[in-house]
């Protein structure tokens, strides 16, 4: 069965630590689109942060942002799906993070808000390439739903422990995941890339078995597990590789292009999930 829908994560999969895409990957994505395959970026990034990658790829269809909290069409801007953090969910995050002086970003209507300027805020702005607005303590500022919250630590060594603490604190109130080495992301518990990808597939009339998803990190696990042909990057953790149907090359080895050239527009049949 051919692949008709291809979902690709950005950071660590298609985008390297210099915030660039491999020309071979770019050419392969364009070739897949040219062959009639719908290519969807599935990322934790904001819509406007991901456009700088979608546009060079020539993508105009659906895009999955904020770990799956929002699905919209690039060309028209039409929102297909939205699921945000309620005020109580946000306040629970802040009740834990603020006493520990953890840096937190809140995302409302495609804008980033934080308590004060600090190295963590600047690190995020540099990676996401979007500015932030300082509003003072978020626990006093939050009055409406937020698409997601991100805790930032300039030392990646500290991130797993922080993630574990926050996960235990939040329980089933919100979903806690990791996208990049410095970022712990918090979204509505109903949010996942897999759910968003299923919404896209259903709207396009594509069967689950006809979907390929490529990712590199913990926030991609549900998507890779759900897709008929789930692929882990060679630089992915072993937990992700264990649920994937295929492991491709590492970032820097055009791992995305390898999958497209071999299974999507190539002649080799992917081993689809039963």
C-alpha positions as CSV (number, residue, x, y, z in Angstrom):
1,X,0.0,0.0,0.0
2,X,1.6,3.4,-1.0
3,X,2.2,6.2,1.4
4,X,-0.3,9.0,0.8
5,X,0.4,11.2,3.9
6,X,3.8,12.0,5.3
7,X,4.2,13.7,8.7
8,X,7.7,15.0,9.5
9,X,8.9,16.5,12.8
10,X,11.1,19.6,12.5
11,X,13.8,20.0,15.2
12,X,16.1,17.1,15.3
13,X,14.5,15.5,12.3
14,X,14.4,17.9,9.5
15,X,16.1,20.9,11.2
16,X,19.6,20.7,12.6
17,X,21.2,22.5,15.6
18,X,22.1,25.4,13.2
19,X,18.4,25.7,12.5
20,X,19.0,24.7,8.9
21,X,17.5,21.9,6.6
22,X,19.7,19.6,4.5
23,X,19.3,20.4,0.8
24,X,18.8,16.7,0.1
25,X,15.9,16.5,2.6
26,X,14.4,19.6,1.0
27,X,14.6,18.2,-2.5
28,X,13.1,14.9,-1.3
29,X,10.1,16.6,0.4
30,X,9.4,18.6,-2.7
31,X,9.7,15.4,-4.8
32,X,7.2,13.7,-2.5
33,X,4.7,16.6,-2.8
34,X,5.2,16.5,-6.6
35,X,4.3,12.8,-6.6
36,X,1.0,13.6,-5.0
37,X,1.9,12.8,-1.3
38,X,0.5,15.2,1.3
39,X,3.4,16.3,3.4
40,X,2.6,17.7,6.9
41,X,5.1,19.2,9.3
42,X,4.3,18.0,12.9
43,X,6.1,20.2,15.4
44,X,6.0,21.7,18.8
45,X,6.8,25.1,17.2
46,X,4.3,27.9,16.9
47,X,2.7,28.4,13.5
48,X,4.7,31.5,12.6
49,X,8.0,29.9,13.8
50,X,7.4,26.8,11.5
51,X,6.5,28.9,8.4
52,X,10.2,29.7,7.8
53,X,10.6,25.9,7.1
54,X,7.2,25.2,5.4
55,X,7.7,27.9,2.8
56,X,11.0,26.7,1.4
57,X,9.5,23.3,1.2
58,X,6.6,24.6,-0.9
59,X,4.0,23.4,1.6
60,X,0.6,25.0,1.6
61,X,-1.7,22.4,3.1
62,X,-2.3,21.3,6.7
63,X,0.4,21.8,9.4
64,X,0.5,20.5,13.0
65,X,1.8,22.9,15.6
66,X,2.2,23.1,19.4
67,X,2.6,19.3,19.7
68,X,-0.8,18.8,18.1
69,X,-2.7,21.5,20.0
70,X,-3.5,23.3,16.7
71,X,-4.0,22.1,13.1
72,X,-4.5,24.6,10.4
73,X,-4.1,25.0,6.7
74,X,-1.1,27.1,5.7
75,X,-2.6,28.7,2.5
76,X,-6.0,29.8,4.0
77,X,-5.1,30.0,7.7
78,X,-8.3,27.9,8.4
79,X,-8.0,26.2,11.8
80,X,-9.0,22.5,11.6
81,X,-8.4,21.7,15.2
82,X,-7.6,23.5,18.5
83,X,-7.2,22.2,22.0
84,X,-5.7,24.5,24.6
85,X,-4.7,24.6,28.3
86,X,-7.4,25.9,30.6
87,X,-6.6,28.6,33.2
88,X,-6.6,26.0,36.0
89,X,-4.2,23.8,34.1
90,X,-1.8,26.7,33.6
91,X,-2.1,27.8,37.3
92,X,-1.2,24.3,38.4
93,X,2.0,24.5,36.3
94,X,2.8,27.9,37.8
95,X,2.1,26.8,41.4
96,X,4.9,24.3,41.0
97,X,7.3,26.3,38.8
98,X,7.2,29.8,40.2
99,X,8.4,28.9,43.8
100,X,11.3,27.1,42.2
101,X,12.1,30.1,39.9
102,X,11.8,27.9,36.8
103,X,11.5,29.9,33.6
104,X,8.1,29.5,31.9
105,X,6.7,30.7,28.6
106,X,3.0,30.9,28.0
107,X,1.6,31.0,24.4
108,X,-1.6,32.9,23.6
109,X,-2.7,33.8,20.1
110,X,0.7,33.1,18.5
111,X,2.5,35.3,21.0
112,X,5.0,34.3,23.7
113,X,4.7,35.8,27.2
114,X,7.0,35.3,30.2
115,X,7.6,36.8,33.6
116,X,10.9,38.6,32.9
117,X,13.9,38.7,30.6
118,X,16.5,36.2,31.5
119,X,18.9,33.8,29.7
120,X,16.3,31.1,29.3
121,X,13.9,33.5,27.6
122,X,16.7,34.6,25.2
123,X,17.6,30.9,24.5
124,X,14.1,30.1,23.5
125,X,13.8,33.3,21.3
126,X,17.0,32.3,19.5
127,X,15.9,28.8,18.8
128,X,12.3,29.6,17.9
129,X,13.2,32.9,16.2
130,X,10.2,34.6,17.8
131,X,10.2,37.5,20.3
132,X,8.8,37.3,23.8
133,X,6.8,39.8,25.9
134,X,7.5,40.4,29.6
135,X,4.4,40.6,31.7
136,X,5.5,40.0,35.2
137,X,4.5,36.9,37.3
138,X,2.4,34.7,35.0
139,X,0.3,33.4,37.8
140,X,-1.1,37.0,38.2
141,X,-1.3,37.6,34.4
142,X,-3.0,34.4,33.1
143,X,-6.7,35.1,32.5
144,X,-7.4,33.0,29.3
145,X,-6.6,29.7,27.7
146,X,-3.0,29.2,26.4
147,X,-2.0,26.9,23.5
148,X,0.9,25.5,25.5
149,X,3.5,26.3,28.2
150,X,7.2,25.7,27.9
151,X,9.8,25.4,30.8
152,X,13.3,26.3,29.6
153,X,16.6,25.3,31.2
154,X,19.9,26.5,29.8
155,X,21.5,23.3,31.1
156,X,20.1,20.2,29.4
157,X,21.5,18.0,32.1
158,X,18.8,19.3,34.5
159,X,15.9,18.8,32.1
160,X,15.1,15.1,32.7
161,X,14.8,15.6,36.5
162,X,12.6,18.7,36.0
163,X,10.4,16.9,33.6
164,X,10.0,14.0,36.0
165,X,9.1,16.4,38.8
166,X,6.6,18.3,36.8
167,X,5.0,15.1,35.3
168,X,4.5,13.7,38.8
169,X,3.0,17.1,40.0
170,X,0.6,17.5,37.0
171,X,-0.6,13.9,37.0
172,X,-3.4,13.6,34.4
173,X,-4.2,17.3,34.6
174,X,-1.9,18.1,31.6
175,X,0.6,16.3,29.3
176,X,4.3,16.9,29.9
177,X,6.8,16.1,27.1
178,X,10.2,17.0,25.8
179,X,10.9,18.4,22.4
180,X,14.5,19.8,22.4
181,X,17.2,19.3,25.0
182,X,16.4,22.6,26.9
183,X,12.6,22.5,26.6
184,X,9.9,20.8,28.8
185,X,6.5,21.4,27.1
186,X,3.1,21.3,28.7
187,X,-0.1,20.8,26.8
188,X,-3.7,19.8,27.4
189,X,-3.9,16.1,28.2
190,X,-6.0,15.5,25.1
191,X,-3.2,16.9,22.9
192,X,-0.8,14.7,20.9
193,X,0.8,14.7,17.5
194,X,-0.9,11.3,16.9
195,X,-4.4,12.7,17.5
196,X,-3.7,15.7,15.3
197,X,-2.3,13.5,12.6
198,X,-5.4,11.3,12.8
199,X,-7.6,14.4,12.3
200,X,-5.6,15.3,9.2
201,X,-5.8,11.8,7.8
202,X,-9.5,11.6,8.4
203,X,-10.2,15.0,6.8
204,X,-8.1,14.0,3.7
205,X,-9.6,10.5,3.5
206,X,-6.3,8.8,4.1
207,X,-6.2,5.4,5.9
208,X,-3.9,5.0,8.9
209,X,-2.0,2.3,6.9
210,X,-1.2,5.0,4.3
211,X,0.5,7.3,6.8
212,X,4.2,7.6,7.4
213,X,5.5,9.6,10.4
214,X,9.1,10.5,11.0
215,X,10.4,11.8,14.4
216,X,13.4,12.0,16.7
217,X,12.2,12.6,20.3
218,X,9.8,11.7,23.1
219,X,7.1,14.1,21.8
220,X,7.1,12.1,18.5
221,X,6.5,8.7,20.1
222,X,2.7,8.6,19.9
223,X,2.8,9.8,16.3
224,X,5.5,7.2,15.2
225,X,3.5,4.5,17.1
226,X,0.2,5.5,15.5
227,X,1.3,5.8,11.8
228,X,1.1,2.8,9.5
229,X,4.8,3.3,8.9
230,X,6.4,4.9,11.9
231,X,10.1,6.0,11.5
232,X,12.6,7.0,14.1
233,X,15.7,9.0,13.2
234,X,19.1,7.4,13.9
235,X,19.7,10.1,16.6
236,X,16.4,9.2,18.4
237,X,16.4,7.7,21.9
238,X,16.1,3.9,22.1
239,X,12.5,4.2,23.4
240,X,11.4,5.8,20.2
241,X,13.4,3.4,18.0
242,X,11.7,0.5,19.8
243,X,8.2,1.5,18.7
244,X,9.2,2.4,15.1
245,X,8.8,0.2,12.1
246,X,12.0,1.5,10.7
247,X,15.1,3.4,11.8
248,X,16.6,5.8,9.3
249,X,19.8,7.8,9.1
250,X,20.8,10.4,11.7
251,X,20.3,14.1,11.5
252,X,23.1,15.3,9.2
253,X,22.8,12.1,7.1
254,X,19.6,13.2,5.3
255,X,17.6,10.6,7.2
256,X,14.3,12.1,6.0
257,X,15.4,11.9,2.4
258,X,16.5,8.3,2.9
259,X,12.9,7.4,3.9
260,X,11.3,9.4,1.1
261,X,13.6,8.1,-1.6
262,X,13.3,4.5,-0.5
263,X,9.7,4.1,0.6
264,X,7.6,7.1,-0.3
265,X,8.5,7.7,-3.9
266,X,10.8,4.7,-4.3
267,X,9.8,1.2,-5.3
268,X,10.4,-0.5,-1.9
269,X,7.3,-1.4,-0.1
270,X,7.3,-0.2,3.6
271,X,6.5,-2.8,6.2
272,X,3.2,-1.4,7.4
273,X,1.8,-1.9,10.9
274,X,-0.7,-4.6,11.1
